[in-house]
Amino acid sequence: MTALRDNIERYFGSTSMPKAGELVEWNGLDALDKSAAVKAFDGKPWNVLYEYLANGDTEWSSSVRLEEWSCLSPRALRYYARPYLLYLLDTLVDENPNDEFVAFLFFELFQAIRVNGGDIFDNSQKMVLRQAAQVVSETVSTSDKFAIWRKDIATNVNQFLLSLGTEHAG
């Protein structure tokens, strides 16, 4: 997982933090969700969000705020994917993993691609996302810690990979 962590750090969140006006695309749709996304993400660098996720901050509990992902602009998605992907790696090895987070992360990644199109991530980022999906699939299928959410996780990972144009065998 060290190589995957290095790739996440190399390909995600290395640009400047999006400004409030760059977080969402105001097109008349989902105005309430977009307002919530701006409120949630504005002025927060990726490393602060990672700390919120890792420490279980009540406002930023790890399963919360994924709802706003499909409202974020492609630039904001690329920037803010980093803390969520890093937290994903952390929870996969945790004694009490946040299996609900794992399931919802891949569902919301799928939603973001459905809303914005597959080109929101560049080829290097897609490669890293596929690697993360593979690690999740392998971990979840072999660990009893994910038994309750195993089927949902598998469904959401496969749906996400299909949205990237890659079928996932698993």
C-alpha positions in Angstrom: 0.0 0.0 0.0 3.0 2.3 0.3 3.3 2.6 -3.5 -0.4 3.4 -3.7 -0.1 6.0 -1.0 2.9 7.5 -2.9 0.8 7.6 -6.1 -2.1 9.3 -4.4 0.2 11.9 -3.0 1.8 12.4 -6.4 -1.3 12.6 -8.6 -4.0 14.2 -6.3 -4.2 17.4 -4.5 -0.8 18.8 -5.7 -2.4 21.8 -7.4 -3.4 24.9 -5.6 -6.6 24.8 -3.4 -9.7 25.7 -5.4 -11.2 29.1 -4.5 -14.9 29.4 -3.5 -15.8 30.3 -7.0 -14.1 27.2 -8.4 -15.6 24.6 -6.1 -18.9 24.2 -8.0 -20.3 25.1 -11.4 -23.4 27.2 -10.8 -25.7 26.1 -13.6 -29.1 26.3 -11.8 -29.1 22.6 -10.8 -28.7 21.3 -7.2 -28.3 24.8 -5.8 -28.9 23.7 -2.2 -26.4 20.8 -2.5 -23.9 23.1 -4.2 -24.3 25.7 -1.4 -23.6 23.0 1.1 -20.5 21.9 -0.8 -19.1 25.4 -0.9 -19.8 25.9 2.8 -18.1 22.5 3.6 -15.0 22.8 1.4 -14.3 26.5 1.1 -11.0 27.6 2.5 -10.1 24.1 3.7 -6.8 22.6 2.3 -6.8 18.9 1.6 -4.5 18.2 4.6 -7.0 19.7 7.0 -9.8 17.6 5.6 -7.6 14.5 6.0 -7.1 15.3 9.7 -10.9 15.8 10.1 -11.5 12.4 8.4 -8.8 10.6 10.3 -9.8 12.0 13.7 -13.5 11.4 13.2 -14.5 15.0 13.5 -18.2 15.1 14.0 -18.8 17.8 11.4 -16.5 15.9 9.0 -17.3 12.3 10.0 -15.8 10.2 7.2 -19.2 9.1 5.7 -20.4 12.7 5.6 -19.5 15.2 3.0 -19.2 12.5 0.3 -22.8 13.6 -0.6 -21.4 16.9 -1.9 -18.9 15.2 -4.2 -21.2 15.0 -7.2 -21.7 18.8 -6.9 -18.0 19.7 -6.9 -16.4 20.9 -10.0 -13.9 18.6 -11.7 -11.0 20.7 -10.5 -12.3 20.5 -6.9 -12.9 16.8 -7.2 -9.3 16.2 -8.3 -8.0 18.3 -5.4 -10.2 16.9 -2.7 -9.9 13.2 -3.7 -6.6 13.1 -1.9 -7.7 13.2 1.7 -10.5 10.7 1.0 -8.2 8.3 -0.8 -5.6 8.5 2.0 -8.2 7.9 4.6 -9.4 5.0 2.6 -6.0 3.4 2.9 -6.0 4.1 6.6 -9.4 2.5 7.3 -8.6 -0.6 5.2 -5.9 -1.6 7.7 -7.7 -0.3 10.9 -8.7 -2.9 13.5 -12.3 -1.4 13.2 -12.5 -0.2 9.6 -15.1 2.3 8.5 -16.7 -0.1 6.0 -19.6 2.3 5.4 -17.1 4.9 4.2 -15.5 2.5 1.8 -18.9 1.7 0.3 -20.0 5.3 0.0 -16.6 6.5 -1.4 -16.9 4.3 -4.4 -20.6 5.1 -4.9 -19.9 8.9 -4.8 -16.9 8.5 -7.1 -19.3 6.8 -9.5 -21.8 9.6 -9.1 -19.2 12.2 -9.7 -18.2 10.6 -13.0 -21.9 10.1 -14.0 -22.5 13.8 -13.4 -19.3 15.2 -14.8 -18.1 12.6 -17.3 -15.1 10.2 -17.2 -12.7 12.9 -18.2 -12.7 14.6 -14.8 -9.7 12.5 -13.9 -6.6 12.3 -16.1 -5.1 9.0 -17.1 -2.6 9.0 -14.2 -5.4 9.6 -11.7 -7.6 6.9 -13.3 -4.7 4.5 -12.9 -4.4 5.3 -9.2 -8.2 5.0 -8.7 -8.1 1.6 -10.4 -5.2 0.6 -8.1 -7.2 1.8 -5.1 -10.3 -0.2 -6.2 -8.2 -3.3 -6.7 -6.7 -3.0 -3.2 -10.2 -2.5 -1.7 -11.6 -5.5 -3.6 -8.7 -7.7 -2.4 -8.9 -6.5 1.2 -12.7 -6.6 1.5 -13.0 -10.1 0.0 -10.5 -11.6 2.4 -11.3 -9.8 5.6 -14.1 -10.6 8.0 -14.0 -7.0 9.2 -15.9 -6.0 6.1 -18.6 -8.8 6.2 -21.6 -6.5 6.7 -20.8 -4.1 3.8 -18.9 -6.6 1.6 -21.6 -6.9 -1.1 -22.3 -3.1 -1.2 -18.6 -2.4 -1.5 -18.1 -4.9 -4.3 -21.2 -3.5 -6.2 -20.0 0.1 -5.8 -16.4 -0.7 -6.8 -17.6 -2.5 -9.9 -20.0 0.2 -10.8 -17.3 2.8 -10.4 -14.8 0.9 -12.5 -17.3 0.4 -15.2 -17.9 4.2 -15.2 -14.2 4.6 -15.8 -14.5 2.3 -18.8 -12.8 -0.7 -17.1 -14.5 -3.9 -16.2 -13.5 -5.3 -12.9 -13.2 -9.0 -12.4 -14.0 -9.8 -8.9 
